[in-house]
């Protein structure tokens, strides 16, 4: 058996099969990340009750115990027998007062008595599940969210929790219940976002954008300490960080959480939905409509992400799925009315130049849009209404600006651009958008500098880089 806590973790990582890791989305915490996570806990002079949910190699609770007063106790829950044994080997080096529970976290009755809860849970998506809390039923769609709710419920008054989780909880409709629960039940004390997706878990092949989240079971603090672009090898206290007022990081009825304050130039705008615009998702799911999709010209054009070129939507294009749907589409709820719209690609890569890729469309007749595209219109969730053409052109330019792209990257660590977040995006009025369209027309060759400089002149902004 390896001797040091770090060696135990590395031994566990080397022993974990790729298939099992991918199936469970289980990423064992490296020593550097464990030390950073534990450093977020407040110092204490009294012995602590420590809980590790899904302890894996035991590295998190072992390091927590090592940095806690003498007499502190650890309870570690791990359903994998091999990992539970490794947890015991690691934790025993931090304290002789411990209990290893070899069961699923969700099969264990956990009292709200813990002063410190630490966890690096699985990141696996699950079917919508409801967890009972004293705040009511909380809907979760990911294992890490279920673990985090369980962790909060296990905290004693003034207890603290540090979790190593993806950033995806901070935005999107799927995590709305979780955000409301956290903001009602806890204080968000600190957030540390890693700059690289691979540096901190380099032997685990992780793809998500990961962060450290510190919560306390008490009334929300006035400020939140935010560490951005964290490097795994340097103590957090030595890395760049700022304290932001909580009200500047949380906004909208969906309680979207940001990692830094909004650019003050955007404060003058209401949200896209408040300006009478609505973002919806394309209605055609290709595998349910394969029988009506054709590569030959038939009744109605079909738009995919591949039809987005520069700031415009072109049709047809070659080298992709069929560009048309047959007249049978009239009997299915997939057709959109003629008129002007803005498409936004739902899926991008982290390294892509623009996270938000918006394109203008003016279609003279009915058409269909793939569900991997969002489309912005002037209607409601139940009714699609085309935009005024000038508004559509101006909105396309606005969504292509660097300031908007930066806004979205600060809101979302996910490469998926969802309609819920678009509705909360700061946006000029429809009259302003129409006026902006008179200054610049979206084309497939409009360059970024021209877009940004035109918008800056229109709103009389001083460029931030000057």
MOVENJO-V523694 format. One record per residue. N is the residue number from 0. D_FIRST is the distance of its C-alpha to the first C-alpha in Angstrom with 1 decimal. Layout:
<<N,D_FIRST> <N,D_FIRST>>
This chain:
<<0,0.0> <1,3.8> <2,6.4> <3,9.5> <4,10.9> <5,12.2> <6,9.1> <7,7.7> <8,11.2> <9,11.6> <10,8.7> <11,10.6> <12,13.8> <13,13.3> <14,12.5> <15,15.5> <16,18.6> <17,21.7> <18,23.8> <19,21.7> <20,21.6> <21,25.3> <22,26.1> <23,24.5> <24,25.1> <25,21.7> <26,20.8> <27,17.6> <28,18.6> <29,18.0> <30,17.7> <31,21.4> <32,22.7> <33,20.8> <34,22.4> <35,25.7> <36,25.6> <37,24.9> <38,27.7> <39,30.2> <40,29.9> <41,32.7> <42,32.0> <43,32.4> <44,33.2> <45,32.6> <46,29.3> <47,28.3> <48,27.3> <49,24.8> <50,24.2> <51,21.7> <52,23.1> <53,20.9> <54,17.8> <55,15.7> <56,12.5> <57,14.1> <58,14.9> <59,18.6> <60,18.8> <61,16.3> <62,18.6> <63,21.6> <64,20.7> <65,20.3> <66,23.7> <67,25.4> <68,27.3> <69,26.0> <70,26.1> <71,25.1> <72,23.5> <73,21.3> <74,21.8> <75,19.5> <76,20.7> <77,18.7> <78,20.1> <79,17.3> <80,15.2> <81,12.0> <82,12.5> <83,13.6> <84,10.4> <85,8.7> <86,12.0> <87,11.7> <88,8.5> <89,10.5> <90,13.9> <91,13.4> <92,13.3> <93,16.7> <94,18.4> <95,18.4> <96,20.9> <97,19.4> <98,19.8> <99,17.8> <100,20.3> <101,19.2> <102,22.6> <103,24.6> <104,25.8> <105,29.3> <106,29.1> <107,28.3> <108,31.2> <109,30.5> <110,33.0> <111,34.3> <112,32.8> <113,30.2> <114,30.8> <115,28.2> <116,26.9> <117,24.6> <118,23.8> <119,23.1> <120,24.5> <121,25.0> <122,28.2> <123,29.6> <124,33.3> <125,34.5> <126,38.0> <127,39.9> <128,38.6> <129,40.1> <130,38.1> <131,40.1> <132,40.3> <133,42.9> <134,44.3> <135,44.9> <136,43.3> <137,41.1> <138,41.0> <139,37.7> <140,37.2> <141,33.6> <142,30.3> <143,29.7> <144,33.1> <145,32.4> <146,29.2> <147,31.2> <148,34.1> <149,31.7> <150,30.2> <151,33.7> <152,34.8> <153,32.0> <154,33.2> <155,35.2> <156,38.4> <157,37.6> <158,33.9> <159,32.2> <160,30.2> <161,28.5> <162,27.8> <163,26.6> <164,29.0> <165,31.5> <166,35.0> <167,36.7> <168,37.2> <169,39.7> <170,42.4> <171,43.7> <172,45.2> <173,42.0> <174,40.4> <175,43.7> <176,42.9> <177,39.6> <178,41.3> <179,44.1> <180,41.6> <181,39.6> <182,42.9> <183,44.3> <184,41.4> <185,39.6> <186,40.2> <187,38.8> <188,37.8> <189,36.0> <190,35.2> <191,33.3> <192,33.7> <193,31.7> <194,33.9> <195,31.9> <196,30.4> <197,27.8> <198,27.0> <199,24.8> <200,22.8> <201,23.3> <202,20.3> <203,21.3> <204,24.9> <205,26.4> <206,30.2> <207,31.3> <208,32.6> <209,30.1> <210,30.9> <211,29.8> <212,32.1> <213,32.7> <214,34.8> <215,36.2> <216,37.8> <217,41.2> <218,44.3> <219,43.9> <220,44.0> <221,46.9> <222,44.7> <223,41.4> <224,39.4> <225,38.6> <226,36.4> <227,37.3> <228,35.7> <229,32.6> <230,30.4> <231,26.6> <232,26.2> <233,28.9> <234,29.0> <235,31.3> <236,33.8> <237,34.6> <238,35.2> <239,38.6> <240,39.2> <241,42.3> <242,43.5> <243,45.6> <244,47.7> <245,46.2> <246,49.5> <247,49.3> <248,46.0> <249,46.7> <250,49.8> <251,51.6> <252,51.7> <253,48.4> <254,46.8> <255,45.3> <256,43.1> <257,43.4> <258,41.2> <259,44.3> <260,47.9> <261,50.3> <262,52.5> <263,55.7> <264,57.9> <265,56.7> <266,57.7> <267,61.2> <268,60.3> <269,59.8> <270,57.2> <271,58.0> <272,58.6> <273,60.7> <274,62.9> <275,63.7> <276,61.3> <277,58.7> <278,55.6> <279,54.9> <280,52.8> <281,54.5> <282,55.6> <283,55.1> <284,51.8> <285,52.2> <286,50.6> <287,52.9> <288,55.9> <289,55.4> <290,58.7> <291,60.8> <292,59.2> <293,61.1> <294,61.2> <295,65.0> <296,67.2> <297,67.7> <298,68.5> <299,66.1> <300,63.8> <301,60.0> <302,57.9> <303,54.3> <304,52.2> <305,53.3> <306,56.8> <307,55.9> <308,57.3> <309,57.4> <310,59.0> <311,60.9> <312,60.3> <313,61.8> <314,62.8> <315,62.5> <316,59.8> <317,58.7> <318,55.3> <319,54.0> <320,54.5> <321,58.0> <322,60.1> <323,62.3> <324,62.5> <325,65.3> <326,67.9> <327,65.8> <328,63.8> <329,66.7> <330,65.6> <331,62.1> <332,61.0> <333,59.9> <334,62.9> <335,63.6> <336,67.1> <337,68.8> <338,68.5> <339,66.3> <340,62.6> <341,59.5> <342,56.5> <343,53.0> <344,50.1> <345,47.4> <346,44.6> <347,43.9> <348,41.1> <349,39.6> <350,41.0> <351,44.5> <352,47.4> <353,48.5> <354,46.3> <355,49.6> <356,51.7> <357,55.1> <358,58.1> <359,61.6> <360,63.3> <361,66.9> <362,67.4> <363,71.0> <364,70.1> <365,67.5> <366,64.0> <367,60.4> <368,57.2> <369,53.7> <370,51.3> <371,49.1> <372,51.9> <373,52.9> <374,56.6> <375,58.5> <376,61.8> <377,64.3> <378,63.9> <379,61.7> <380,58.6> <381,61.1> <382,63.7> <383,63.4> <384,66.2> <385,66.5> <386,66.5> <387,69.6> <388,69.3> <389,69.4> <390,66.7> <391,64.5> <392,65.1> <393,64.5> <394,61.4> <395,59.9> <396,60.6> <397,59.1> <398,55.8> <399,55.6> <400,55.7> <401,52.8> <402,53.2> <403,52.5> <404,49.6> <405,48.0> <406,48.7> <407,46.8> <408,43.8> <409,43.6> <410,43.9> <411,41.5> <412,38.2> <413,38.7> <414,40.5> <415,42.5> <416,45.9> <417,46.9> <418,50.4> <419,49.5> <420,48.6> <421,51.6> <422,53.9> <423,52.6> <424,53.1> <425,55.8> <426,58.9> <427,62.5> <428,65.3> <429,66.8> <430,69.9> <431,67.8> <432,65.9> <433,69.2> <434,70.6> <435,67.5> <436,68.2> <437,71.5> <438,69.9> <439,67.3> <440,67.1> <441,63.7> <442,63.6> <443,61.0> <444,61.6> <445,61.5> <446,59.2> <447,56.9> <448,59.0> <449,62.2> <450,60.6> <451,59.2> <452,62.3> <453,64.6> <454,62.8> <455,62.7> <456,66.4> <457,67.1> <458,65.4> <459,66.5> <460,63.0> <461,62.2> <462,59.4> <463,56.3> <464,55.6> <465,59.0>>
